Amino acid sequence: AYVCSLGPASLVRTDPEAPGANCLNGGVGIRSGKDADGNRLLDASEVSSTQYICSTQAIGTLIEGDVQVTNLADIERFRFASRISGAIIIRDPRDLNVTSIEFPFLTSVGRFEIVYLERLQSLSFPVLRETTSIYAPNVIVAALPALTTLNMPHFKRKRGLLHVTNCPQLSDCPLRKLHATL
């Protein structure tokens, strides 16, 4: 029997980047390096390179109108918004092959529609409190076959319909519970 060792694995890690010297309006730091200790985590001492994807908008920005997300640059451009007066629409984007989407500062949006993302496993709106559109449905989450996590802990439905369907891996859906109680 032969055993081959290729040495330490190369790892990549992404971290939120606060507004500052690296990114005026904040963004994401992409860190890479060799896993010298073999723990499958990229520790700070193992980082050999860092690149930044910076947001073009400041945290707390109000965006007027609809937001169409078709690629990673769009996610970065809108991720620091705190309010969007129109809709967030992520519908079958050919150039968006991600497993996780998070809008960490968004507290209010007119409505959102997230449909047909084959690899998406986690969708997070950690501080979203409401949708404001008078048009129904306000929330559409559909045809996401790999989705296991839908994080909206502060969301309160004021009006409109909630539509969550064709997400077979989603075992605990806070929107279903909210829909069932209203």
N, C-alpha and C positions, 0 to 999 in steps of 0.2 A: 504494500500500500504506500502511496505517496501522499504527502501532505504539503500543500503549497501555501505559503504565506505571502500575501501581496502587500503587507505592511498596514499601517493605519488607514482606516477608511476616510475618504473625503466627505465632509458634511457641510450642509448649508442651513442657516438659521435666519429667520426674519424676526425683527423686533420693531415695535412702534418707535418712531423717532420724534421726540418732543420738539416743539419749535425752538430754534436756536441757531448756533453757528453752522451746523451741517445742513439744516433745512429751515429756512426762514419761517415757513408756515407748518412745520412738522412734516412727517412722512413715514417711510419705512426704511430701516437699515437692513441690508442683506449681508450677512456675515458668512464667511467660509473659512475652512481650515481642515487640518488633519485631526482625527480623534486619537490623540496620542495615548490616552489612558484606556481606550477601548470600552468606555461606558455608553457608547452610542449617543452621547450628547456633546454638542459643541460648547465646551466651557470657554469662559472669557480668555483664559491663558492660551487656548488653542486657535483663536481667531488670527488668521494671517492676512485677511483681506476684508474690507468693508466697502460696500457701494450703497448709495442712497437713491431712493425714488422719492422725490419731494412733492408735496402737495402744492398746487398753484393757488390755493385759497386758504385763508386763515381759519382756525378752529372757531366755530360759532357763526359761520357764514350763513346768511339766508339766501337761498337760491330760488328765484322766481321762475315758475313754469315747470314743465316736465323735464325729467332727466332720463335719457336713454343710455343704458350701459351696454357696450358691445365688446369691451376689451379691458385689460388690466389698467391701462392708463385712465380710463373712465372711472374705474373704482377709486383709484388714487385721487383723481380730480374732485370727486364728490364725497369722499369718506370723512372729511373734516367739517362738513356742513352740519349745523344743528337743526335747521328747518328747511324743508323743501315745500314750496307752496303747491306744486303740481304733483305729478306721479313719478315714482322710480319704476322704470320699466326695464326688466332684464328678461328678454324673450328670445330664446333660441339663438344666442349669439355664437357665430362660427369661430370667433377669435377669443372666446373666453372659456378656457379649459381649466377651471379651478375646482378645488375641493372645499374651499371655505370662503365665505363672503361675510364681512362685518362692517357695519356702519356704526362706529363706537360712540359718536357724539350726537346722533340724530334723535331729537326729542319729538318732532312733529313732521308729518308728511301728509300731503293730500290723500294719496293712496299708493299702494304698491302692488306690482304684478311681477312675480318671479316664476317663470315657466320654461320647461324644456332645457334644463341644465343636467346633462347626463351624469357627470362626475361629482356634482355638488353634494357634500356630506353635511356641511354645517352652515347655517344661516343665522346671523346674530344681529339683533338690534337691541343692545343691552340697556339703553336708556329711552327707547321709544315709548312715548306715553299715549299718542293718539294719531288717528287719521282724521283729516278735516274735510274731505270731499263729501259733498251731498249726493254724489252719484254712486250707485251700487254696481258691483261690489267694491268695497274699499280695500280689501286684502285678498289677493289671489296668490296662492302657493300651489302649483300643480305640475304634474309630470316631472317629478324630481326623484328618479328611481333609487338613488343612493343616499338621499337625505336621511340622516339619523338624528340631527339636532336642530331644533328651531328654538332660538333663545330670544324671548321677548318678555322678560319678567315684569316689566312695569306697564305693559300695554293695557289700556282700558278702552273698550269699544263704546263709542258714544252713539254712533248711527252707522247705517250701511250694512252690507252683508260681508260675511267672512266665507271664503271659499278655499278649502284645503282638500285636495284630492290627488290621487295617483302618486302617493308618496309611501310606498309599501314598507320601507325600512323605518319610517317615523313611528315609533311605538308610543311616545309620550308627546302629544301635541297640545301646547297650552291654548292654541286658538280653538281647537275642538272643544275643550272644556269651557272656554269663554262663550263659544257659540251655543253650547248646550244649556248654559245657565241663563241666557237672555231670551 
